[in-house]
Amino acid sequence: MKLSIRSKFSVGMVFLLIILALSIFSAYYMNNLSKETSAILKENYRSVAYAREMAGAITNINQEIANSFLTTRNSDNVLIEKELSLIDNSLQSEKNNITEPGEDKLVAGIETGLKEYRDSVVKYSGSPQPVSNVLFLHEKFGALYQQLMLLSQMNGKAIEVKTDENKISSQDALTQMTILASLCFIIALFYSYSFSSYSNERFSQLYKGVKEIVSSNYGKRLSIDGTDEIYEMSLVINKMAEQIDENDKKMSVPLLADSERAYTLNDIQELKNMLIRIKDTEEKAEALISKLENR
């Protein structure tokens, strides 16, 4: 199917719009992927922070109990209550931030262990206790600390895995978009080159033909094939050239040598009308030439 110049130009613009749409969609997709990944990783980072806060709090409590026992003094209940309050807040936050498989069971175990540890610490801080109780608290601390480190490692590992998966997904998406955009760009580039060559060749033929006609070569005819606008213009120009050629031949017929021939007023008026038509036709041709040169 043959297309007009306007249709071909519109097709080229469609390819450019497709490339633009792909660029916008790629940026939008990558931005959303980045936001979603950041939100997911933020939850894991919070779990790591909660685990470390609880581990730090029980470490401070264990050190206070050990120091008070070694120095034979009462433990600092204010410090202990402060650390226990921090543990409660962090534990509650972690319970509302479960993200990984098996994390809920691990947190439930930590909650049970912390409750037992809390009760034991409260009993110990009330009055001096024998060394067996101190060792028991130290063992509970060790078990809880291991569980909290396991919770931190679980979420830390999840961060690494999700980061790698995000890199792979982003790379795959970027590769697909790049291939598709490159394909559209190559098609658009080939089409633009083809369209430019096609249009330049036909405009050149039209320009040279019209220039010949304006140079008084009225026998010149444009032989441009096709169905587009340039072909239609060539038909109009050929018709104008044919009319000018006919008028020119009529004007070049030798006048009768009979000096006694008398021209009537009608003959003179017809001659004037013919000159006017020729002048009008030449002005149209010059205007068309000017229009083509401006293009």
C-alpha positions in Angstrom: 0.0 0.0 0.0 1.4 3.3 -1.1 1.3 6.1 1.5 1.2 9.8 1.1 4.1 12.0 2.4 1.9 13.1 5.3 1.1 9.5 6.2 4.8 8.5 6.0 5.7 11.4 8.2 3.0 10.4 10.7 4.3 6.8 10.8 7.8 8.2 11.6 6.4 10.3 14.4 4.7 7.2 15.8 8.0 5.5 16.1 9.5 8.5 17.9 6.5 8.5 20.3 7.0 4.8 21.0 10.6 5.4 21.9 9.6 8.3 24.1 6.9 6.2 25.8 9.4 3.4 26.4 11.8 5.8 28.0 9.1 7.2 30.3 7.8 3.7 31.2 11.4 2.5 31.9 12.0 5.4 34.2 8.7 4.9 36.0 9.2 1.1 36.3 12.7 1.5 37.7 11.6 4.2 40.1 8.7 2.0 41.4 11.0 -1.0 41.7 13.5 1.0 43.7 10.8 2.3 46.0 9.3 -1.1 46.6 12.8 -2.6 47.3 13.7 0.2 49.7 10.4 -0.3 51.6 11.0 -4.1 51.9 14.7 -3.7 53.0 13.7 -1.0 55.5 11.6 -3.6 57.4 14.6 -6.0 57.6 16.9 -3.1 58.7 14.4 -2.4 61.5 14.4 -6.0 62.6 18.2 -5.9 62.8 18.1 -2.7 64.8 15.5 -4.1 67.2 17.5 -7.3 67.7 20.7 -5.3 68.4 18.8 -3.0 70.8 17.6 -5.9 72.9 21.0 -7.6 72.8 22.6 -4.4 74.0 20.0 -4.0 76.8 20.4 -7.6 78.2 24.2 -7.2 77.9 24.1 -4.0 80.1 21.8 -5.8 82.6 24.2 -8.8 82.7 27.2 -6.6 83.3 25.4 -4.6 86.0 24.5 -7.9 87.8 28.0 -9.3 87.5 29.6 -6.0 88.7 27.3 -5.7 91.7 28.0 -9.3 92.7 31.7 -8.9 92.4 31.7 -5.6 94.4 29.1 -6.9 96.9 26.7 -4.1 96.3 23.1 -3.8 95.4 22.5 -3.6 91.6 21.3 -0.4 90.0 17.6 -0.9 89.8 17.1 2.3 87.8 19.5 1.2 85.1 17.9 -2.3 85.0 14.4 -0.9 84.7 15.5 1.4 82.0 17.0 -1.5 80.0 14.0 -3.7 80.6 11.7 -1.0 79.3 13.9 -0.7 76.2 13.6 -4.4 75.7 9.8 -4.3 76.0 9.5 -1.5 73.4 11.9 -3.2 70.9 10.2 -6.6 71.3 6.8 -5.1 70.7 8.1 -3.3 67.6 9.7 -6.5 66.3 6.5 -8.5 66.8 4.8 -6.0 64.5 7.5 -6.2 61.9 7.7 -10.0 61.0 8.8 -10.3 57.4 10.8 -13.6 57.0 9.7 -17.2 57.1 10.3 -18.7 60.6 10.9 -15.3 62.1 7.6 -15.4 64.0 8.6 -18.6 65.8 12.0 -17.2 66.7 10.5 -14.0 68.1 8.0 -16.1 70.1 10.9 -18.0 71.6 12.7 -14.8 72.4 9.6 -13.3 74.0 9.3 -16.4 76.3 13.0 -16.3 77.2 12.9 -12.5 77.9 9.9 -13.0 80.2 11.7 -15.6 82.2 14.9 -13.5 82.2 13.0 -10.4 83.4 11.4 -12.3 86.3 14.8 -13.7 87.4 16.4 -10.2 87.2 13.6 -8.7 89.2 14.0 -11.3 92.0 17.8 -10.9 92.0 17.7 -7.1 92.3 15.5 -7.4 95.4 18.3 -8.8 97.6 21.8 -10.3 97.4 21.7 -13.7 95.8 24.1 -16.7 95.9 26.6 -17.3 93.1 24.3 -20.1 91.6 21.6 -17.5 90.8 24.2 -15.2 89.2 25.4 -18.1 87.0 21.8 -19.0 86.2 21.2 -15.4 85.0 24.4 -15.5 83.0 23.3 -18.7 81.3 19.9 -17.2 80.5 21.7 -14.1 79.1 23.8 -16.3 76.9 20.8 -18.2 75.4 18.9 -15.0 74.8 21.9 -13.3 73.2 22.3 -16.2 70.8 18.6 -16.0 69.8 18.8 -12.2 69.3 22.0 -12.6 67.2 20.1 -15.3 65.1 17.3 -12.9 64.6 19.7 -10.2 63.4 21.5 -12.6 61.1 18.2 -13.8 59.6 17.3 -10.3 58.6 20.8 -9.4 57.6 20.8 -12.5 55.2 17.4 -11.5 53.9 18.8 -8.0 53.1 21.6 -9.6 51.1 19.3 -11.9 49.2 16.7 -9.3 48.4 19.4 -6.9 47.3 20.8 -9.4 44.9 17.4 -10.3 43.6 16.7 -6.6 43.1 19.9 -6.2 41.1 19.0 -9.1 38.9 15.4 -7.9 38.4 16.7 -4.4 37.6 19.3 -5.7 35.2 16.8 -7.9 33.4 14.3 -5.1 33.1 17.0 -2.7 31.9 18.2 -5.2 29.3 14.7 -5.8 28.0 13.9 -2.1 27.8 17.3 -1.4 26.1 16.7 -4.1 23.5 13.2 -2.9 22.7 14.2 0.7 22.6 17.2 -0.1 20.4 15.0 -2.0 18.0 12.6 0.9 17.7 15.4 3.3 17.3 17.0 1.3 14.5 13.6 1.0 12.7 13.0 4.8 13.2 16.5 5.6 11.9 16.1 3.4 8.9 12.7 4.8 8.2 13.9 8.4 8.6 16.8 7.8 6.1 14.4 6.1 3.6 11.8 8.8 3.9 14.4 11.6 3.6 16.0 10.0 0.5 12.6 9.4 -1.1 11.4 13.0 -0.4 14.6 14.6 -1.5 14.7 12.7 -4.8 11.1 13.6 -5.7 11.4 17.3 -4.6 14.6 17.5 -6.7 12.7 16.2 -9.8 9.9 18.6 -9.2 12.2 21.5 -8.6 14.3 20.8 -11.8 11.2 20.4 -13.9 9.5 23.6 -12.8 12.8 25.5 -13.2 12.9 24.3 -16.8 9.4 25.4 -17.5 10.0 28.8 -15.9 13.1 29.1 -18.2 10.7 29.2 -21.2 11.2 25.5 -21.9 7.4 25.0 -22.2 7.8 21.6 -23.8 9.2 20.1 -20.6 7.0 17.6 -18.8 7.4 16.2 -15.3 7.4 12.3 -15.2 6.9 11.6 -11.5 5.2 8.4 -10.5 3.2 7.6 -7.4 0.1 8.7 -5.6 1.4 11.3 -3.1 1.2 15.1 -3.0 4.3 15.6 -5.2 2.7 13.4 -8.0 -0.5 15.6 -7.8 1.6 18.7 -8.0 3.4 17.4 -11.1 0.1 16.9 -12.9 -0.9 20.4 -12.2 2.4 21.8 -13.4 2.3 19.7 -16.5 -1.1 21.0 -17.3 0.1 24.6 -16.8 3.1 23.9 -19.0 0.9 22.5 -21.7 -1.4 25.5 -21.6 1.6 27.9 -21.7 3.1 25.9 -24.6 -0.1 26.1 -26.6 -0.4 29.9 -26.0 3.2 30.4 -26.9 2.7 28.5 -30.2 -0.3 30.6 -31.1 1.7 33.7 -30.4 4.6 32.6 -32.6 2.5 31.9 -35.7 3.9 34.3 -38.4 1.7 37.3 -39.0 0.3 37.6 -42.5 2.6 39.5 -44.7 -0.3 41.3 -46.2 0.2 44.9 -45.1 -3.2 45.7 -46.2 -4.8 43.3 -43.7 -6.8 45.2 -41.1 -7.3 43.8 -37.7 -10.6 44.1 -36.1 -11.2 45.3 -32.6 -12.1 41.7 -31.6 -8.7 40.4 -32.8 -6.9 42.9 -30.8 -8.9 42.2 -27.6 -8.3 38.4 -28.0 -4.6 39.0 -28.3 -4.7 41.1 -25.1 -6.6 38.4 -23.3 -4.1 35.7 -24.4 -1.2 37.8 -23.1 -3.0 38.2 -19.8 -3.5 34.5 -19.4 0.1 33.8 -20.2 1.3 36.3 -17.6 -1.1 34.8 -15.0 0.2 31.3 -15.7 3.8 32.4 -15.4 3.1 34.1 -12.1 1.5 30.9 -10.7 4.6 28.9 -11.9 7.0 31.3 -10.2 5.0 31.2 -7.0 5.1 27.4 -7.0 8.9 27.5 -7.6 9.3 29.9 -4.7 7.3 27.6 -2.5 9.3 24.5 -3.4 12.6 26.4 -2.8 11.4 27.5 0.6 10.8 23.8 1.5 
